[in-house]
């Protein structure tokens, strides 16, 4: 079974990444940052965790306000560093753990957290700034995998401190019920006191930062009762990020051993790093029954679906494993791509890196094979609209029937498609069925 072997709390200011990339380890101004993280580096090197669950917030880099979620879980199998305007940092991609991420997502939804899920998005300094100073990567790879959990704390309303704490409790249930033997470390990022906008820009409160760290370890209930306005008054508006620390705190036992804690205020943000382990040893036998019951709880909504012949639920696993072909077909909503697809489909296949099997299925319009393979239907109807095939033709093909035989099972012989402007008059099947 997976287990949480410890937790790390860290600020994620870009200052940290800048100091590392600029080789400021021995500069008097920057050296305290490296000294503060050294015990964490040593602990990670000793414990060698398989996965770091990175709780962070994006800074309007990969997530924008056209679709902004409270909690978004990364379920992909690799994560690249984002370009935040000045070029991406020279860091290697880090592996994701899609299996654990999928289990976490299923568990959190079963526990009534309405999650968003993402793939193929680069991660900005919210994740990579602390990660790069804690984990070695000079050889072009990282010691393990990560699962990123992005919290939307920039556009209000944002999740409360207590809601984040409850998310952490749900994450603990999810992690401990994962059947594979994994050692997991939870890393909470963000804060501490800072404000980076308006006339109050530059606000810091070292006294509050230290009090927060005390309460976080020993009496988190006080923090759970505080509002975002309370945090802003004491720590500056952008210190709203500290609610992400409460996710980690909720995933850890009530009693903690603080193995290391350091604080430094070089300029705009109170930089803190702390390392925690459980103060109470966990008896695996006591948790075994609870973990089994939780796995049943996760599977409850779909139990029996496997018995439905000819039914292929689009699960997180399918989404990750067949992201490439689904992403390719999604481009059909772009008129320019449709033109290129019509003119030279092989060139578009090559650009997308489709396998020969995937190319053949699309070229043959093998609708049933595409569904079985892992393409979601609503992209097939887009392909049908582009190539001039009605939805009814696709439905019939998936059942292995002719259109005529399929229509005998319907109340009418109506044909339709999602095709838009002018398509209704352009497609042959619509002309043929006009009165």
Order of alpha helices (4+ residues) and beta strands (2+ residues): beta-alpha-alpha-beta-beta-beta-beta-alpha-beta-alpha-beta-alpha-beta-alpha-alpha-alpha-alpha-beta-beta-alpha-alpha-alpha-alpha-alpha-alpha-alpha-alpha-alpha-alpha-alpha-alpha
